[in-house]
């Protein structure tokens, strides 16, 4: 069995490397009894790329232990550390982006959006190969005083408590764990509608979606939430209410246990996904 939490077969590597990885994944899929994808979109993209047969796939959402995000407010002295390190008072509207500083995450579009969201400060949590170039872009755009690069941040639950909004501008995603964690922390989310994002963000309920590369859409939503933060707080409450049943660890454990039992003899090899997650051409799906 092999699980795809996403894939790196489009947009991550140079074309020659990408073709090599694709050929390898196709070969390995032929030797696999079952393939697991974390969202229907990831499954469909892989099938379109010729990785595995539709009947091999089972869709099983990611599952996380979310207790640390639900309980962070009980930890005296931890909440507020991010804002203190950035020198920002509680009244400042702070959006945050969590992730590696690499091209596929498209921080550049978010920095361009910051130009047209003058009431927003942006905390960039994470590090990576593009840090220097993103610093330069922020300076060139005139937003260096509102774009705060923190590097790696160890206490993510406490950091999320300090944010008014979590933004994900990626050009490709499987199931973005940063958004699952943000919802568990009660933060509203704004993300690009790519990959499995729409299975994490319920548009207009727990957050908002826009097109990949749409700096205007990102800017407009961030600025409107800075002007009316109560809308974001309401979305955050809904996200917190809905996240555990969808992405809690217990559900994932049950679904994997069912798959293991099927693979151990209740169904012939190569047909582990037939009963519950056929391809997009019809049938049921988890």
C-alpha positions in Angstrom: 0.0 0.0 0.0 1.2 3.5 -0.8 -0.3 6.8 0.4 -0.1 10.0 -1.6 -0.5 13.0 0.7 -0.2 15.1 -2.5 2.3 14.6 -5.3 5.4 16.3 -6.7 4.8 15.4 -10.3 3.7 18.8 -11.5 5.4 22.2 -10.7 8.1 21.0 -8.2 11.0 20.0 -10.4 12.6 20.6 -13.8 11.0 18.7 -16.7 13.6 16.0 -16.9 13.4 15.2 -13.2 9.6 15.4 -13.3 9.5 12.8 -16.1 11.8 10.5 -14.1 9.7 10.7 -11.0 6.5 10.2 -12.9 7.9 7.0 -14.6 9.0 5.7 -11.2 5.6 6.4 -9.6 3.9 4.6 -12.5 6.1 1.6 -12.1 5.7 1.4 -8.3 1.9 1.8 -8.7 1.8 -1.3 -10.8 3.4 -3.3 -8.0 1.0 -1.9 -5.3 -2.1 -3.6 -4.1 -3.8 -0.4 -2.9 -3.2 3.3 -3.3 -4.5 5.9 -0.9 -5.1 9.5 -1.7 -6.0 12.2 0.8 -8.6 13.8 -1.4 -10.6 13.0 -4.5 -8.6 15.8 -6.4 -5.3 14.2 -5.6 -6.6 10.8 -6.8 -8.0 12.2 -10.0 -4.8 14.1 -10.8 -2.7 10.9 -10.3 -5.1 8.8 -12.4 -4.9 11.5 -15.2 -1.0 11.2 -14.9 -1.3 7.5 -15.4 -0.3 6.6 -11.9 -2.2 3.4 -10.9 -5.7 2.3 -11.9 -8.9 3.9 -10.6 -9.9 0.7 -8.8 -6.7 0.7 -6.8 -7.5 3.9 -5.0 -9.1 4.6 -1.7 -9.7 8.2 -0.5 -8.8 8.6 3.2 -8.5 12.1 4.6 -5.5 13.0 6.7 -6.0 12.6 10.5 -4.2 14.7 13.1 -4.1 14.8 16.9 -5.6 18.3 17.3 -5.7 18.4 21.1 -2.7 20.8 21.4 -4.6 23.3 19.2 -7.8 23.1 21.2 -6.0 23.5 24.5 -3.4 26.2 23.8 -5.3 28.9 25.5 -4.8 27.1 28.8 -1.0 27.6 28.6 -0.3 30.7 30.5 2.4 33.0 29.0 2.6 31.3 25.6 -0.1 33.2 23.7 1.1 36.6 22.6 4.8 35.5 22.0 4.5 36.0 18.3 3.1 39.5 18.4 5.6 40.4 21.1 8.5 39.2 18.9 7.2 41.3 16.0 6.5 44.4 18.2 2.8 44.4 17.2 0.0 45.3 19.6 -3.1 43.3 20.0 -5.1 45.9 17.9 -3.0 45.2 14.8 -4.7 42.9 12.2 -2.1 40.1 11.6 -2.4 37.6 8.8 0.0 34.6 8.8 1.3 32.2 6.2 2.8 29.0 7.4 5.0 26.9 5.2 8.3 26.4 3.4 9.6 29.3 1.4 9.7 27.5 -2.0 8.1 28.4 -5.4 5.1 26.1 -5.2 3.9 28.0 -2.0 3.8 31.3 -4.0 4.6 33.7 -1.2 5.4 36.2 -3.9 1.7 36.6 -4.9 0.8 37.1 -1.2 3.5 39.9 -0.9 2.0 41.6 -3.9 -1.4 41.3 -2.4 -0.1 43.1 0.8 0.5 46.2 -1.3 -3.3 46.7 -1.7 -4.2 45.6 1.9 -2.7 48.6 3.9 -4.4 47.6 7.2 -2.8 44.2 7.2 0.5 43.0 8.7 1.8 39.6 7.4 3.8 37.1 9.6 5.7 34.7 7.3 6.4 31.6 9.4 8.8 29.2 7.9 12.1 29.2 6.0 13.5 28.0 2.7 15.5 28.7 -0.4 13.5 31.8 -1.4 13.9 33.7 1.9 16.5 36.2 0.5 14.6 36.9 -2.7 11.3 37.3 -0.8 13.0 39.8 1.5 14.1 41.7 -1.6 10.6 41.6 -3.2 9.0 42.9 0.0 11.5 45.8 0.0 10.9 46.5 -3.7 7.1 46.5 -3.2 7.4 48.9 -0.3 5.8 46.4 2.2 9.0 45.4 4.2 7.6 47.2 7.3 4.5 45.0 7.2 6.0 41.7 6.1 7.6 40.0 9.0 9.8 37.0 8.3 10.1 34.9 11.5 12.0 31.8 10.3 11.1 28.5 11.8 8.7 28.8 14.7 8.6 26.0 17.2 5.3 26.6 19.1 2.8 26.7 16.2 -0.4 26.3 18.3 0.5 29.4 20.3 1.6 31.3 17.2 -1.8 30.6 15.5 -3.6 32.1 18.5 -1.9 35.4 17.7 -3.1 35.5 14.1 -6.3 37.0 12.9 -6.2 35.1 9.6 -4.2 32.2 8.1 -3.5 32.5 4.4 -2.3 29.8 2.0 -1.4 31.2 -1.5 -0.1 27.8 -2.9 -0.3 26.8 -6.5 -0.6 23.1 -5.7 -1.6 21.3 -2.5 -2.8 17.8 -1.4 -4.5 18.4 2.0 -2.9 21.4 3.6 -2.2 20.6 7.2 -1.5 24.2 8.0 -5.2 25.0 7.3 -6.4 22.0 9.3 -4.3 23.2 12.3 -5.5 26.8 11.8 -9.2 25.7 11.9 -8.5 23.7 15.1 -7.0 26.9 16.6 -10.2 28.7 15.6 -8.6 30.9 13.0 -10.4 31.8 9.8 -8.5 30.8 6.6 -8.0 32.3 3.1 -6.6 30.0 0.5 -6.2 29.4 -3.2 -8.6 26.8 -4.6 -6.1 24.2 -5.6 -5.8 20.4 -5.0 -7.6 19.3 -1.9 -7.9 22.7 -0.3 -11.7 22.9 -0.8 -12.1 19.8 1.3 -10.5 21.7 4.2 -12.0 25.2 3.6 -15.8 25.5 3.4 -16.0 28.7 1.4 -18.1 31.3 3.1 -18.4 29.2 6.3 -14.9 28.4 7.7 -13.0 30.7 5.3 -12.6 31.9 1.8 -11.2 30.7 -1.5 -9.7 32.5 -4.5 -7.8 31.6 -7.7 -4.2 30.7 -7.7 -2.0 33.7 -8.5 -4.9 36.1 -7.8 -3.2 38.9 -5.8 -6.2 41.2 -6.2 -8.5 38.6 -4.7 -6.2 37.9 -1.8 -5.8 41.6 -1.1 -9.5 42.4 -1.3 -10.4 39.7 1.2 -7.6 40.5 3.6 -8.4 44.2 3.7 -12.2 43.6 4.1 -11.5 41.2 7.1 -9.1 43.8 8.6 -12.0 46.3 8.4 -14.6 43.8 9.8 -12.7 41.3 11.9 -15.9 39.9 13.5 -16.5 38.1 10.1 -13.2 36.3 10.5 -13.9 35.4 14.1 -17.3 33.8 13.2 -15.6 31.8 10.4 -12.9 30.7 12.9 -15.5 29.4 15.3 -17.2 27.3 12.6 -13.9 25.9 11.5 -13.1 24.8 15.0 -16.5 23.2 15.4 -16.2 21.2 12.1 -12.5 20.2 12.0 -12.3 17.3 14.4 -15.0 15.1 12.8 -13.4 15.7 9.4 -9.7 15.5 10.2 -9.4 14.1 13.6 -7.1 11.1 14.1 -9.8 8.7 15.1 -11.6 8.7 11.8 -8.4 8.1 9.8 -7.4 5.2 12.1 -10.8 3.5 11.5 -10.6 3.9 7.7 -7.0 2.6 7.5 -7.9 -0.4 9.7 -10.8 -1.2 7.3 -8.3 -1.1 4.4 -5.7 -3.3 6.1 -8.4 -5.9 6.7 -9.5 -5.9 3.1 -5.9 -6.2 1.9 -5.3 -9.2 4.3 -7.8 -11.4 2.5 -11.3 -10.1 2.4 -10.9 -8.9 -1.2 -8.5 -9.9 -4.1 -5.3 -7.8 -4.4 -5.7 -4.7 -6.6 -9.4 -4.1 -5.7 -9.0 -2.5 -2.2 -10.8 0.6 -3.3 -13.7 -0.8 -5.2 -16.3 -0.9 -2.4 -16.0 2.6 -1.1 -13.9 4.9 -3.3 -14.2 4.2 -7.0 -12.9 6.7 -9.5 -14.7 9.9 -10.4 -16.9 8.2 -13.0 -19.4 7.1 -10.4 -20.0 5.4 -7.0 -19.3 6.3 -3.4 -16.3 8.0 -1.9 -15.1 8.6 1.6 
